[in-house]
């Protein structure tokens, strides 16, 4: 396993429980923090599903 893969695996092992805890306490967050949490969870979902299609696909220059 490459160092990058190891770092990614470690990140996910540490961040998943933290994100789940924040999701449970979402009602206690201010609106900006709540939106940031939603953004992170959405980004995580997109990363976890691989190559999204339809409305989940990000727009952008695909020639890069």
Long-range contacts (C-beta under 8 A, 24 or more apart in sequence): 19-44
